[in-house]
Amino acid sequence: MPQINSEATQTNAVHQEQQPTEPQTDTEQVLQPEQRQHVNVNPAQIQTPQIINNKVPVVVFVGPPSSGKSMILVRLAKYLRDEGYTIETDPTFLNTDDYQQDCQEFNDKLNTNIALKGSVKFLLVNVYKDGQEVAKLLEAPGEDFYTTDPMKIKAGKNDMVEPYLSTIITSNNRKSYVVLLDLDSEISFRRDSRHRDSYQQRFLKYFYPNIDKNKDRIILLYNKIDMTMFGNINCCDNIKGARDDAKLYYKQWFSSMKVSSLGGFISSENFVFKTFCTGVFSPQTDGFGEKYQTYNIANNIFPKELWKEITRKF
């Protein structure tokens, strides 16, 4: 069972006028839906990320900071919109200025070939088909899944699960977990076995035990396949080679995430393996010296195959 952060962040001690503050809640019990994590913002904006509708399937993008979660979400949303789905950011998920800004930037970037800047903190995107909500796409801060920051590691960030994530993981919603095999991003776990192994151990210890093996789905996603010998922006033309390469680096996941049948005589993998490419990115500079990136979108086969696996159990 995951451990969670038991330190509630204090609200500002000094106010120009005496104002009532929300009572602090006990975060020792992981699975209580009413848990509320305090953040150091205007008291009127203190909110816990929460998913109101517990009947709609949720897609959780799992990966460390800068591993590509934001742009995968953007690319998938672009594809779904072109396929006739309606895409809307969820205003009920979090009530902070940062969240509203992230939602606005996401909506803006859906209509351009400009990449999102930096790492998005939170995004909850609702997907509708013929007026009916069919899924929610969730991106959370990468450091909530795994951090490489030495100070945060020392403080125990990788030894706990945020209360809002515990609530989502144990909710009644069906879930698909898109777990990034981070090998070729900016931080590149291909060259860093210590963080790569710790990332695997953290997922197996704190997240995997609470995943419903009967109704939920795990997708190991090899992102940036175009940066390898196994594929390009049009397709992965060597899926076996890509899988063998991923298995070489992520041995713990490939060997541990299995389910048994026939009294333990037969075991099968409790995940599917997919590859992905968002596109080819190019650095740009505007007239004010501001740097940004544009991208040429990769083939639709990548979001098409990902969506197919995400919705297989929905």
TIBA-698719 format. One line per field, with one value per residue (C-alpha): residue number from 0; y, x, z. Coordinates in steps of 0.5 Angstrom, whole numbers, m for minus. Each point is the difference from the previous one (the first is absolute). Example, Ala and Ser with C-alpha at 12.3 -4.5 7.8 and 13.67 -1.06 7.14 Angstrom:
% TIBA-698719
seq = [0	1]
north = [m9	7]
east = [25	2]
up = [16	m2]
This chain:
% TIBA-698719
seq = [0	1	2	3	4	5	6	7	8	9	10	11	12	13	14	15	16	17	18	19	20	21	22	23	24	25	26	27	28	29	30	31	32	33	34	35	36	37	38	39	40	41	42	43	44	45	46	47	48	49	50	51	52	53	54	55	56	57	58	59	60	61	62	63	64	65	66	67	68	69	70	71	72	73	74	75	76	77	78	79	80	81	82	83	84	85	86	87	88	89	90	91	92	93	94	95	96	97	98	99	100	101	102	103	104	105	106	107	108	109	110	111	112	113	114	115	116	117	118	119	120	121	122	123	124	125	126	127	128	129	130	131	132	133	134	135	136	137	138	139	140	141	142	143	144	145	146	147	148	149	150	151	152	153	154	155	156	157	158	159	160	161	162	163	164	165	166	167	168	169	170	171	172	173	174	175	176	177	178	179	180	181	182	183	184	185	186	187	188	189	190	191	192	193	194	195	196	197	198	199	200	201	202	203	204	205	206	207	208	209	210	211	212	213	214	215	216	217	218	219	220	221	222	223	224	225	226	227	228	229	230	231	232	233	234	235	236	237	238	239	240	241	242	243	244	245	246	247	248	249	250	251	252	253	254	255	256	257	258	259	260	261	262	263	264	265	266	267	268	269	270	271	272	273	274	275	276	277	278	279	280	281	282	283	284	285	286	287	288	289	290	291	292	293	294	295	296	297	298	299	300	301	302	303	304	305	306	307	308	309	310	311	312	313]
north = [0	7	4	8	6	2	7	5	6	6	6	7	2	7	3	8	m2	m6	m5	m7	m6	m7	m5	m4	m8	m6	m3	m6	m4	m1	m2	5	4	6	1	7	2	7	5	6	5	4	m3	1	m4	m6	m6	m8	m2	m5	m4	2	m6	m7	m3	2	m3	3	0	1	3	m3	3	4	7	2	m7	2	m1	7	0	m8	3	6	m5	m5	6	2	m7	m1	7	m2	m6	3	1	6	2	5	1	m1	6	m4	m3	5	7	4	5	m5	m5	5	3	m8	m1	6	m1	m7	2	5	m5	m5	5	1	m4	4	m5	1	4	m3	m5	0	m1	m2	m2	m3	m1	m3	m4	0	m4	2	4	m5	0	m6	1	5	1	2	3	1	3	m5	1	m3	m7	1	6	0	6	m1	4	m3	m7	1	3	m6	2	m7	m4	3	1	6	0	2	m6	m5	2	0	m7	m3	3	m4	3	m5	2	0	1	3	m1	3	m4	6	m2	6	6	6	m3	m7	m6	m4	3	0	m7	3	4	m5	m6	5	2	m7	m2	6	m2	m7	2	5	0	m7	m3	4	m1	m4	m6	m2	7	4	1	1	2	1	5	1	7	4	m7	5	1	m7	m5	m4	6	6	6	m5	m6	m5	m5	m5	m1	m6	4	6	m5	m4	7	2	m6	0	7	m1	m8	1	2	m5	m6	3	2	m7	m3	m8	m5	m7	0	3	m4	5	7	6	7	5	6	1	3	6	5	7	7	7	3	3	6	6	6	7	7	6	7	1	m5	m5	m7	m5	m7	m2	m7	m4	m4	m8	m5	m1	m8	2	4	m5	m6	3	2	m7	m3	5	m2	m7	m1	6]
east = [0	3	2	m1	2	m2	3	m6	3	m2	m4	3	1	m1	m6	m2	m6	m2	m3	m3	4	m2	2	5	m1	3	4	2	m5	1	m6	m5	m4	m1	8	2	7	1	5	3	m5	m6	m4	m6	4	2	m3	2	0	m6	m4	m7	m3	2	m4	5	6	6	7	6	6	6	7	6	0	2	m1	m5	m7	m3	2	m3	m7	0	2	m6	m5	2	m1	m7	m3	2	m4	m6	1	m1	6	m1	4	m4	m1	m2	7	3	m1	7	3	5	m5	m4	6	2	m7	0	7	m2	m6	4	5	m5	m1	7	7	3	2	m2	5	4	m4	m7	m2	m7	m5	m7	m3	m7	m1	m7	m3	m7	m1	2	6	4	7	4	7	5	6	3	7	6	3	m6	2	7	5	7	1	5	m3	m7	3	3	m6	m4	m4	1	m2	m7	m6	m4	m7	m3	3	m2	m7	0	4	m5	m6	m6	2	3	7	5	7	5	7	6	6	4	7	1	m3	3	2	1	0	4	6	m2	m1	m1	m6	m3	0	m2	m6	m2	0	m4	m5	0	0	m5	m5	0	m3	m6	m2	m6	3	m7	m3	6	6	7	3	8	1	7	0	4	1	3	6	2	1	m6	m5	m1	m6	m4	0	4	3	3	m5	4	7	m3	m3	6	4	m6	1	7	0	m7	1	m3	m7	0	2	m5	m6	m3	m7	0	m6	m1	2	7	2	m1	2	m1	2	m5	2	0	6	m1	5	m1	2	m3	4	7	1	4	2	m2	1	m5	1	1	5	m5	2	m5	m1	m4	m1	m2	m6	2	m5	m7	2	3	m6	m4	3	1	m8	m2	4	m2	m7	0	m3	m5]
up = [0	m2	5	0	2	7	0	m1	m3	4	m3	1	7	m1	m3	m1	3	5	m5	2	m3	m2	5	m1	m1	2	m6	3	m3	m7	m3	3	m6	5	1	m2	m1	1	m4	1	m4	1	5	m5	m5	5	m4	0	m8	0	m5	1	m5	3	m6	m6	m1	1	m4	5	m3	4	m1	3	m1	m8	m2	m5	3	m2	m7	0	3	m6	m5	2	1	m7	m3	4	m2	m8	1	3	7	4	5	6	6	6	4	7	1	3	2	m1	m5	m2	m2	m4	m3	m2	m3	m4	m3	m1	m4	m4	m2	m3	m5	m2	m1	6	5	8	4	5	5	1	7	m1	m5	0	m7	m2	m6	m3	m5	m3	6	5	4	m1	3	4	m1	6	0	7	2	m2	7	3	m4	1	1	m1	4	6	5	m1	0	6	3	m2	m6	m3	6	0	m4	0	3	m7	m4	6	m1	m8	0	5	m3	m3	m7	m5	m2	m5	2	m5	3	m4	m1	1	m4	m5	3	3	6	m4	5	m5	2	8	3	7	m2	m5	6	5	m5	m1	8	2	m5	2	7	1	m7	m3	7	m1	m7	m1	m4	m3	m2	m1	m6	0	m6	0	m5	m4	m2	m5	m4	m6	4	0	m6	1	m3	m3	0	m4	4	4	m5	5	6	2	0	4	5	1	1	5	4	0	4	4	2	7	m4	m5	5	6	m3	m2	2	2	m2	0	7	m1	m6	m5	0	m5	0	3	m5	m7	m4	m5	m3	m1	m4	1	m6	m2	5	m3	5	m2	2	m1	m1	7	1	4	m2	m1	m4	m6	m2	m7	2	0	m3	2	1	7	4	m4	3	7	0	m2	6	5	m2	m1	7	1]
